[in-house]
Amino acid sequence: MATITRENLAPLNDKLVVTILKEDYLPTFEKSLKGYAKNANIPGFRKGMVPAGLVKKMYGQGILSEEVIKAVDAEINKYLQENKLQILAQPIPLEEQPVNFEVNNLTDYSFEFEIGIQPDVNIDVKDINVKRYQVEVTDKMIDEEIERLTSRFGKYNTPETIEDADTIISADIQLTDGENKGDTAVNLKDIAKTQQKEFKGKKVGDAVTIQLDKAFKGDILDRVLTDLKLDKANKEDAKKEATLTITKIGLLEKAELNEELFTQVYQTKEIKTEEEFRAALKEDLTNYFAQQASGQIHDQIYHHLTDHVSIELPEPFLKRWIVISSEGKKTQVEADEEYPTFAKQLQWAILSSKLSEDNAVKVEQQELKDFARHQLMSYLGGQMGLNGDESWMEEYVNKMMGDRKFIDDAYGQIRIGKLFSELEKQVTAKDESITEEKFAALLKEHQHAH
């Protein structure tokens, strides 16, 4: 019967000595030999009629090593389960162990492995202090949202001439003293007021010559210089003259603030008045900022756990594992450089796994299926209604459910989302008022940090 002995090498780093007896692998070895003889295609012999001795001579060593290694893997997995031993990464050979697999002299085999032990982790998330940001939805914010919606649901017209300040001018643009050319698009109101009269009344096909830095300012000037493949930092380039030949004139006629717009925006609500419309927008914006604030809490929890919770790891073992698992692609020096990032990711995996276990966070099959359906709908831009024939969608969702990588990714996202929602209820949160501008800057800073 196979045996495993365990010996401590260093903190969280043990040695396993696995001894496989002849009787442990002999039955499967002989069975594999017979199976190979039955199916082998060897010139000069009919299939299934190859002598066992010939098969043993030709393929026995490979079959023997395969069966012994299978037996070793099975014994290690059994040992880890029976002893409830949580390990990091995978067992690695302690050192080079040359083994002579001799099919005519079957014997017992011993192998030495090194394992990393997962540390015990105890976290009281009630000790984590976070800020719950409160953004007050103002009338100005509602006005800006109405401005955005009236533009979104407006009608695009192509007037004969340029008159309105909101007119969009598309044009081919070329330097008057060079080959640099491109195409650009600007609003009439984005052109310097002293130059706007040069464009008013113009039609498609008309040309206007301007000095770049006199006609355009700031970000608009930078964009036009980029369109011309010029250097934004070069002041001399900005002083150059260019001819704009108008290719298209467009004007967005904003939607009126009436019941037709209310229905377009809120198809499932009955909104009759501007007052009701503004109330619905305020509710939406309030929910949006609450959701964003919740996400910010999750970010604070994550950084507290990864930056302030110290977990002991068997560093020398893990560095050796990085080298060995790369199969010769990484040197020890590269493993040393990679280790800090690897250790942080491993620490988060340990913490999130322990917290998920402590909080009984589970992912159900239906949640995976709902996730797949939602992702498919987002791919389609939400264009498919729920009243038509959706058999094709069910078929595609089932196909996604058969993709192992998709399931692993979906499982991870759902589990972490549920975990953070649970932790949000337990941490100590202090409300803090913040302006929309400062909150947006905070979210932008968070995105750059990731």
N, C-alpha and C positions, 0 to 999 in steps of 0.2 A: 504494500500500500504506500502511495506517495506521501512524503512528509515535507513540512515547511518549518524552518526555524527562523526566528527573528532576533536581530541584534541591533542595538542602538549605535549609530555612528556619530551623530551630532544632534543638536536640537532640531526636532521635526524631520529627522533624516535617519532612516533605518536600513538595515541590510536584510534581505530575505534569501535564505538558501533553500532552493527547491530540489528535492531528490525524487527522481522518477525511477521506479523499479521496473525491471523487465516485464513483470506481470501486468503493469499499468498500461503499457502501450502495445504489447504483443498481439492481443486479439484484434485491435483496429489495424495494426500493421499487416497482419495476415489477410484480413478482409480487403484492405486496399490493394494488396498484391493480386488477389484473385479477381477483383473488379477491374484492375488494369489489364490483366491477362485476357479477360473476357472481351474487352473493348479495344485492345491495342491493334493497330494496323502496322504490321511488320512485313516487309517484302519476303516472299517465300513461304508465308504461312497464311492459312485462311483465318478470317476474323473469328476469335474465340478458341482457336486451336494452337495458340502460341504456348510452348512449354513454360511452366511456372518457373523453372530454373533459369531460363533465358531472360524472362521478365525480371527476375530477381537480380540477375547479373547486370542487366542493362539499366534498370530504373530503381533497383532496391534501395540504394543509398539515399536518393532524393526522397523516395516515399517514406523511408525510415525517419529522416530528419524532419520531414513535415509532420509526421504523426507524433514524434517526441515533442516538438515545439507546441503542437496543439494541446498535448497533455499538460505541458508546463503552463500554458495560458489558462487552461481550464482550472488547474489547481490554484493558481494565483487568484483568479476571480472568485473561486469558492472560498478561499482563505479570507479575502477582503470582506466578503458578504457575511461569513460566519462570525468574524471578529468585529463587524460593523466599523471597519477601518476606512475613513475618508482620505483618499490620497490626492496629491497634486500632480497634474500632468500624467505621465505613464511611467511604469517601472522601466529602468534602463540598466543594461548590463553593468555590473560593478567595474569590470575591466575586461580586456580581451580574454576570452575563454575558448581556446581551440578545442574542438570536440571531434573525435574520430568516430564517425558513424560507420561501423563495420557490420554489414548484414550477415556475415558468417560467424560473428562472435557477438551476439546480442548480450547487452549488459545493462547495469544500472547507470543513470546519468545524474550529475549534480550541476546546478546552475546558480550563480549568485547575481542578485538584482539589488539595485538601490532604489528606494522609494522616498518621496517627499510626503510628509504627513500634514493634512489640513489642520490649521490651528483652531482651537476652540474660540468662539466669538460670542460675547455677550454685550448687547447694546440696549440701553434704555433711551428710546427716541424722545421720551418726554423731556429729557435734558437738552434737546436741540431747540435753540431759540431762532425764530425766523420772523421776517416782516411780511405782513399781508398788506400790499399796497392798495389804497383806495383812490380811484380816479373819479372825480365828480363830473358827470355828464352835463355840460353847459349848453346854453342856447346857441352859442357860437359853434359848438361841435355839431349840433343838430342842423344848423344852417349849412355848414360845410358838407354834411352828408346829403342834404337835400340838393345842394349844388352838384355833387357827384352823381346822384341818381337822375336828376333832370338832364344831365349831359349824357349819361349812359343810355337812357331811354329816348334820347332826342333823335331827330332825323338829320341825315347828312345830305346837304344840297351842293350843287356845283354852279354857283352864280357866274354870270358872263364876265363881270369885272370885279376887281378888288375894291371893296368899300368898307365893310365892317371890320372893327378892330380884332374880332375873333377869327377872321378869315385865315385859313391854312394855305400857305403858298408853297407848292412843291416846285423845285426848279433845278435845272442843270446849272452847275457853277464852274467857271473856269477863270484862272488868273489871266489878266490882260497881257502880262509880260512873260508868260511861261506856259509849260505844258500841263501843269497841275490842274486836274479837273475832277469833278465828282458830281454827286447829286445831294440835295439837302431839302429840308422842309422846316419852315418857321411860321409862327403866327405873326400877323401884321403888328400886333401889340408888342411883340418881342423885338421889333426893330426900333432903333432909336427914334424918338418923336421927330427930330429934325430931318430924318430920312424917310419917314412914312409917306410924305407927300409924293416922293418919287415913284411909289408903288400904287397909290390910289388911282383907280380908273383903268389900270392896266389889264390886259386880257391874256389868255393862253397864247404863247408865241412871242409876246413882247419881251424885250430885254432891258435890264437896268444895270448900270455900272455903279459900283459903290466902293468906298475904301472900307475894308473889313472892320477895323476897330472903331470907325465912326458909325457904322450901321448896326453893329452888334456889341453887346457887353456881357461880361461875366461868363456864365456857363454856356450861353447861346454862342458867344464868340468862340469858346473852346470847341464846341461841337462842330461849328462851321469849319474851323481850322483843321480839325480831325478829318472832316469830309473831304478836304482838299489835300490831305496827307501832309500838312504843314506842322511845324513844331509849336505847340501851345506856349512853350516857355520863351520863344524867340519873339521879342517885341517888334523886330523888323518885319517878320512874317505877318504880324497882325496889321501892319501899316499898308500892306499890299492892296492893289486894286483887283477886283474880280467882277466878271459879268454874270448876272443871273438871268437865265432864259426860262421864263415861266412855263412849266409843263402841265400844271393842274391847279385849279382854284377850288377850294372846298370850304364849306361853312356848316358848322354844326348848329342846327336850330334846336334849342333846348326844349324838352317836353314841358307842357304846362302843368302847374301844380293843381291837378284836378282828380276826379274820381277815376278816370282812365289810368292815370299814373299810379294811384293808390292800389288799384287792382293788379297792375303789372308787377309791382313790387311785392305785394302781399296777396298771393292768389288764394290762400286758405283763410284769410281774414276779411271781414266785411267792414271796410273803412270808408266813411262817407265824407268826413271833414278834414281840413288841414290840422285841426287840433288833435283829432284821433290819430292822424298820420304821424305827427310829431311825437305823440305819446308812445306809439309803437316803435319809432326809431330810438327813442330814449331807452326803452326797455331792451331793445337789441344791443345798443351800445353799452348799457350797463352790464348785460350778460357777457358781452365780448370782453370788457375790461376785467370782469370777475374771473373769466376763464384764463385770461392772460396772467392775472395775478396768481392764480392757482398754479400755473405753469412756472411762474417765478419762484413760488414756494418750493416746488419740486426741485428746481435748480439749486436753491439754497440748501435743501436737504442733501442733495447729491454731493455738493462741495463740502459740506460739513463731514459727511461720511468718508469721503475720499481724501480730504485734506487734514482732518483733525482726529480721525480714528486710526490708531496705530495697530497694525497687525504684524506679528512676527512671521517671517517666511524663511524657509531654508534656502537662502540665497546661493551658496555654492552649488547645491544640487540643481537648482533651477537654471543656473547659468550653464551647467554641464548638459542639462536636458535640451536647452536651446540649440547648442552645438550639435548634439547627437541627432535630434529630431530633424535638423536641416539636411541631414544626409550629405554632409561635406560641403554645403553651400555657404556655411557661416564659420568664421574663425572664432577663437575664444575672445579676441579683442572686439569683434563685432557683437558678440553675445554680451560682453560687459557694457558696451554702448547702448544696446537695445534694452538692457535689463530694467532701468527705471520705468520706462513706458510699459513694458510687459508686466512689471510688478504692480503698477497702479491698476492696470486692467484686471489682473488676477485678484487684487484686493477687492475691487468692486464686484467681481463675480462671486467671491466668497461672501461678502457682506449682503449682497442682494439675495443670494440663495438662502442664507441663514434667516434674513428678515422675512422672506417669502414663506419659509417653513414656520417661523414663529407666528406669523399672521394668517396662516392657513390660506395663502394665496394660491389659487388653482386656476387653470385655464381649461374650460370645457370645449368639447368638440364643436358645439353650436357657435361658440364665440369665435373659433377659428373660421368657421364657415361664414359667419356674418362679416368678419374682417375681410375675407376674400371677396365677398359680394360688394362691400363698400369700396374696396380698392378698385375693383372692376368698374364700378359706377364712376369713380373719380377719373379713371382713364378715359371714359366716354364723355367726360365733362358734364355728367348729370343729364344728358340729353334724352335718355331713354325713360319713358314714362313707366308707370307701374300697372297700366291697364292692358297693355298689348301682350302678345305672345312672348313669354319669357323662358320658354323651354331651352332655347339656345344658351341663355344666361346660366341656367341651372347646370347645363352640360359643361359650360366653360368653368364655372365655379368648382365643379367636381374634378375637372382636370387640374385646376390650381391646387386642390386639396391633395392631389397625388404627387405634387412636386415637393420633395423632401426639403430642399433649400427654402422654398417659400414657407413651408410649415414651420421650420426652425426659426426663421426670421419673424414670422407672424407670432409664434408662441412667445418669443423673447419680448417683442413690443407690447403684446397684450399683458404679459406677466408684469413687466416693469411699470406699465401704466396703472394696473390695478394695485401694485405695491405702493406706488407713490400716493395714490388716492387714499389708501389706508393709512399711510404714515402721516399724511396731511392732517388727519383727524387727531393724531396723537401728539404731534410736536407742539411746542408752546409758541403760538403766533400772536404778534402784537400789531394791531392796525396802525397804518401810517398813511396820511393823506399825501398825494403826489400829483403834480400837474401832468397833463397828457404828454407835454413835450419832454419832461424829465423821465416819464415812464417809458416813452418811445426810445429815448437815448439809452435807458437802462437795458431794454430788450435788445437794442442794437449791439451794445457792449457785450451782452451775453452771447449773441450769435457769433461775434468775432472771437470770443474766448474759446469757442468750440470749433 
